[in-house]
Amino acid sequence: MTDNERPEIRPGVDPLDDLVITVRGDGTGTAPNYELPPTVSLNTASAILGLPADVGRRRAADGTYPVDVITLGATRRVGTAPLIRAAGLDKVREALRPGE
């Protein structure tokens, strides 16, 4: 995506009926349309945000992680949409869909 492109980011469903976040360009750039998962692991989110994994886990545990963390039992996940707002769409896309 180009700096001046304003993509449309919406929830969607892929062909296998899995929930995804769809990213559609506004037609001014050359980047392809693509889909991202609705959440990522805490370790993946930490890497995108430039945090070492141990620092990310510690900050999630003490409530100082840069974005909201979803805790399900012992599992911690981070929503892709808040991660995009914090780190930028290009950085998240490159980490989750390298080479596209």
N, C-alpha and C positions, 0 to 999 in steps of 0.2 A: 504494500500500500504506500502511496505517496504521502508526503506530509500534509498536503492540502485535501486529500481524499477523505470523505466522511462516510465510512462504511455503515451499513445497517446491521446491527447486532440484535438477534432475536432468538427466543427459544424455538426449537423445532424437534422433529422426529426423523430419524434416519430410516432407510429401507428395512432395517431389522426391528423397527419400533423402539429403538433406544432413544432416550432423551439426549439432545445435543444443543449446543449453541451454534446457530448458523451465522456466518459472517458473509455479507453480500456487499460488494463494492458499489460505489455510486456511479460507476461508468466513466469516471475521469482518470482512472489508473489502469494498470495492466495486471494487477494481482488477481489470481483466481478466487472464485468463491470457495469457501471451505467450511468445515464443521469442527467444533472443538467440544471436548467433554464438559459437562456442567460443573464438575469438581475435579480437583487434582489432589494428589497426596501432599501432605505437609512438607515432605522432603523435596518434592518437585517445586512446590510454591516457594520454598526457601531458596532453592537454587536460582529461580527466576528473579527473586528479590535480592540476590547477592548475599544471602545469609548462609553461613555454614550450617549443616544439618543439626548439630548439637545446640547451636545458638537458637535456631528456629524452634526446636522442641522446647527449650527452656523458656523462650518468650511466649510460646503458645500456652505452656503450663502456668506461667505467672500473669497471663492476660495482657502482655505488652506486644503481641504480634502485630505487624503493621496493618493487617486486614482481619476480618472476623474469621474465626476457626470453627468448623463444625466438628463436634465431638460425638462419636457414636460408639459407646463402650470404650474400648482401648484405641479405636481408630480415630485419627484426626485428618480432616480434609479441608480444603479451601475452595470456595466458589470461584469459578473461572471469571465471572463478570467482575467481582471486586478486585481480582488479581489484575485484570485488564486495566481497570481504573487506576490501580496503584503503580503498575510497571509499564503500561503501554501495550497496545495491541500487537505491534510488531515483535516485541520481546517475547510475549506469551506465545504468539503463533510460531516463532522460530524455535522455541523450546519444545512445543508440543507437536509441531509438524515440520521438522527440519527438512530443508531442501526444497520447500515449496515457495 
